[in-house]
Amino acid sequence: MIVTLVGTFLTALVMAREWERGTLEAIFVSPVHPLEIILGKIIPYFCIGFLGLLICMSAGKLLFEVPLHGSLLLLYAFSMVYLIITLAIGLLVSSITRNQFIASQISVLLSFLPCLMFSDFIFDLRNGPDFVYYVGHLLPSTYYLAAIKTIYLAGDYYPLLMKNGLILLGYMFVLIGITVRNTKKTLD
């Protein structure tokens, strides 16, 4: 949940705040490519989100003695990919709305609430209606949580991890592509 909140909510406010303040105009007159703008916005929040993940994992291990049966490197790899997905969603929202309040509301509605309700985090998707099951499998958080549960509880079960990893990589490339395409160097 922390990775989702940091990734989507905070980055949704980044470009929206710069649109409101007018500081993106200075970036647009420079010879910077939209991909470089996106990377400049993603890298600091990636570090913050990954630090939050490390703190949560350390607290789980030290305070609650949660065992990790799988590879720590796989856990980090899945977490990095999912963090990039949430960052791309946040930047996409902020590039569309250009308003901090609307960006924060949309980011919560697009990421946090669906992740909480439809991703197998609280409720088992197999026990609900078919509609909820299919909506849940449209979300990247469902595949991330399945991979994390597998790594923590069962270990490195590669067939399931490969399936979830490929789906998450697909989400990552599609969302970054849409975000770069949507970030135009125009003031409209």
C-alpha positions as CSV (number, residue, x, y, z in Angstrom):
1,M,0.0,0.0,0.0
2,I,2.9,2.4,0.8
3,V,4.5,1.7,-2.6
4,T,1.1,2.4,-4.3
5,L,0.5,5.6,-2.4
6,V,4.0,7.0,-2.8
7,G,4.2,6.0,-6.4
8,T,0.9,7.3,-7.6
9,F,-0.3,9.9,-5.2
10,L,2.9,11.9,-4.8
11,T,3.9,11.8,-8.4
12,A,0.4,12.8,-9.5
13,L,1.0,16.0,-7.6
14,V,4.5,16.7,-9.2
15,M,3.7,17.8,-12.7
16,A,0.3,19.2,-11.7
17,R,2.0,21.5,-9.2
18,E,4.4,22.6,-11.9
19,W,1.6,23.2,-14.4
20,E,-0.1,25.4,-11.8
21,R,3.1,27.3,-10.9
22,G,4.2,27.7,-14.5
23,T,7.7,26.1,-13.9
24,L,7.2,23.6,-16.8
25,E,7.5,26.5,-19.2
26,A,11.1,26.8,-18.3
27,I,11.6,23.1,-18.9
28,F,9.8,23.2,-22.2
29,V,12.0,25.9,-23.7
30,S,15.1,23.7,-23.1
31,P,16.2,21.0,-25.5
32,V,15.0,18.3,-23.2
33,H,13.1,15.3,-24.6
34,P,9.8,14.3,-22.9
35,L,11.4,11.0,-21.8
36,E,14.1,12.9,-20.0
37,I,11.4,15.0,-18.2
38,I,9.6,11.8,-17.2
39,L,12.9,10.3,-15.9
40,G,13.7,13.4,-13.9
41,K,10.3,13.2,-12.2
42,I,10.4,9.5,-11.6
43,I,13.9,9.0,-10.1
44,P,13.5,10.9,-6.8
45,Y,10.1,9.3,-6.1
46,F,11.4,5.9,-7.1
47,C,14.1,6.3,-4.4
48,I,11.5,7.5,-1.8
49,G,9.2,4.6,-2.7
50,F,11.9,2.0,-2.5
51,L,13.1,3.4,0.8
52,G,9.5,3.1,2.1
53,L,9.5,-0.5,0.9
54,L,12.8,-1.3,2.7
55,I,11.5,0.2,5.9
56,C,8.3,-1.9,5.7
57,M,10.2,-5.0,5.0
58,S,12.6,-4.4,7.8
59,A,9.7,-3.7,10.2
60,G,8.0,-6.9,9.1
61,K,11.2,-8.9,9.7
62,L,12.3,-7.2,13.0
63,L,9.0,-6.5,14.6
64,F,6.8,-9.2,13.4
65,E,9.3,-11.9,12.4
66,V,7.8,-12.4,9.0
67,P,9.9,-15.1,7.2
68,L,11.0,-14.7,3.6
69,H,11.1,-18.1,1.9
70,G,12.0,-16.8,-1.6
71,S,14.8,-14.7,-3.1
72,L,15.3,-11.2,-1.8
73,L,16.5,-10.1,-5.3
74,L,13.3,-11.3,-6.9
75,L,11.3,-9.4,-4.3
76,Y,13.3,-6.3,-5.1
77,A,12.9,-6.8,-8.8
78,F,9.1,-7.2,-8.6
79,S,8.9,-4.2,-6.3
80,M,11.0,-2.0,-8.6
81,V,8.8,-2.9,-11.6
82,Y,5.6,-2.3,-9.7
83,L,7.0,1.0,-8.3
84,I,7.7,2.2,-11.8
85,I,4.2,1.2,-12.9
86,T,2.7,3.3,-10.0
87,L,5.0,6.2,-10.8
88,A,3.9,6.1,-14.5
89,I,0.3,6.1,-13.5
90,G,0.8,9.1,-11.2
91,L,2.7,11.1,-13.9
92,L,0.0,10.2,-16.5
93,V,-2.7,11.5,-14.2
94,S,-0.8,14.7,-13.5
95,S,0.0,15.3,-17.2
96,I,-3.7,14.9,-18.1
97,T,-5.3,17.0,-15.3
98,R,-2.8,19.8,-14.7
99,N,-4.5,20.5,-11.4
100,Q,-3.2,19.3,-8.0
101,F,-6.6,18.7,-6.4
102,I,-8.1,16.8,-9.3
103,A,-4.8,14.9,-9.8
104,S,-4.9,13.8,-6.1
105,Q,-8.5,12.7,-6.3
106,I,-8.1,10.8,-9.6
107,S,-4.9,9.1,-8.4
108,V,-6.6,7.8,-5.3
109,L,-9.6,6.6,-7.4
110,L,-7.4,5.0,-10.0
111,S,-4.7,3.3,-7.8
112,F,-5.2,3.2,-4.1
113,L,-8.8,2.3,-3.7
114,P,-8.8,-0.4,-6.5
115,C,-5.6,-1.8,-5.1
116,L,-7.1,-2.0,-1.7
117,M,-10.5,-3.4,-2.7
118,F,-9.9,-5.4,-5.9
119,S,-6.3,-6.8,-5.8
120,D,-6.6,-9.7,-3.3
121,F,-5.1,-7.5,-0.6
122,I,-8.2,-7.6,1.7
123,F,-10.7,-9.8,-0.1
124,D,-10.0,-13.1,-1.9
125,L,-11.1,-12.4,-5.5
126,R,-12.2,-16.0,-6.1
127,N,-14.9,-15.6,-3.4
128,G,-16.6,-12.6,-5.0
129,P,-18.7,-12.0,-8.0
130,D,-17.2,-12.7,-11.5
131,F,-17.3,-9.0,-12.2
132,V,-15.0,-8.2,-9.3
133,Y,-12.7,-11.1,-10.2
134,Y,-12.3,-9.7,-13.8
135,V,-11.9,-6.1,-12.6
136,G,-9.2,-7.3,-10.2
137,H,-7.3,-9.0,-12.9
138,L,-7.1,-5.7,-14.9
139,L,-5.1,-4.1,-12.1
140,P,-1.3,-4.4,-11.9
141,S,-1.4,-4.6,-8.1
142,T,-3.2,-8.0,-8.3
143,Y,-0.1,-9.5,-10.1
144,Y,2.3,-7.7,-7.8
145,L,0.6,-9.0,-4.7
146,A,0.4,-12.5,-6.2
147,A,4.2,-12.4,-6.8
148,I,4.9,-11.0,-3.3
149,K,2.8,-13.6,-1.6
150,T,4.5,-16.4,-3.6
151,I,8.0,-15.1,-2.7
152,Y,7.2,-14.6,1.0
153,L,5.1,-17.8,1.5
154,A,6.1,-20.4,-1.0
155,G,9.5,-19.3,-2.2
156,D,10.7,-19.0,-5.7
157,Y,8.0,-20.8,-7.7
158,Y,9.2,-19.7,-11.2
159,P,6.1,-20.6,-13.3
160,L,3.9,-18.3,-11.3
161,L,6.6,-15.6,-10.9
162,M,7.3,-15.6,-14.7
163,K,3.7,-15.2,-15.6
164,N,3.2,-12.3,-13.1
165,G,6.5,-10.7,-14.0
166,L,5.7,-10.7,-17.7
167,I,2.3,-9.1,-17.1
168,L,3.9,-6.4,-14.9
169,L,6.6,-5.7,-17.5
170,G,3.9,-5.3,-20.1
171,Y,2.0,-2.8,-17.8
172,M,5.3,-1.0,-17.2
173,F,6.2,-0.5,-20.9
174,V,2.6,0.4,-21.9
175,L,2.2,3.0,-19.1
176,I,5.6,4.6,-19.7
177,G,4.9,4.8,-23.4
178,I,1.5,6.4,-22.9
179,T,3.0,8.8,-20.3
180,V,5.8,9.8,-22.6
181,R,3.4,10.2,-25.6
182,N,1.0,12.3,-23.5
183,T,3.8,14.6,-22.1
184,K,4.0,17.1,-24.9
185,K,6.2,20.1,-24.8
186,T,3.4,22.5,-25.6
187,L,1.5,24.9,-23.4
188,D,-2.0,24.3,-24.9
